[in-house]
């Protein structure tokens, strides 16, 4: 459930960045590149912060 909350939060941030880049007339290929990078960072951060510690 926590991962879903992280994902929703990152999607909202990404949507805001995309909108701001569109308003700034940044070319679409740069918008796509930034979106892919931010999605990857969001997934990595969400997994890192929500995974349980392995008990050895």
C-alpha positions in Angstrom: 0.0 0.0 0.0 2.8 2.4 0.8 4.4 1.8 -2.6 1.1 2.9 -4.2 1.1 6.1 -2.2 4.7 6.8 -3.3 3.7 6.1 -6.9 0.6 8.4 -6.8 2.7 11.2 -5.3 5.4 10.9 -8.0 2.8 10.8 -10.7 1.4 14.1 -9.4 4.8 15.6 -9.3 5.6 14.3 -12.8 2.4 15.7 -14.2 3.2 19.1 -12.8 6.7 19.0 -14.3 5.3 18.0 -17.7 2.8 20.8 -17.6 5.4 23.4 -16.6 7.7 22.2 -19.4 4.9 22.4 -21.9 4.1 26.0 -20.8 7.8 26.8 -21.2 7.6 25.5 -24.9 10.3 22.9 -24.3 10.5 20.4 -27.2 8.5 17.2 -26.8 11.4 14.8 -27.0 13.0 16.5 -23.9 9.7 16.2 -22.0 9.5 12.5 -22.8 13.1 12.0 -21.7 12.6 13.8 -18.4 9.4 11.9 -17.8 11.1 8.5 -18.3 14.0 9.5 -16.0 11.5 10.8 -13.3 9.4 7.6 -13.5 12.5 5.5 -13.0 13.6 7.6 -10.0 10.1 7.3 -8.6 10.0 3.5 -8.8 13.5 3.2 -7.3 12.7 5.5 -4.5 9.4 3.8 -3.8 10.9 0.4 -3.7 13.8 1.5 -1.6 11.6 3.2 1.0 8.8 0.6 1.2 10.6 -2.8 1.1 10.9 -4.7 4.3 14.3 -5.6 5.7 15.5 -9.1 5.2 16.0 -11.1 8.4 19.1 -13.2 8.2 
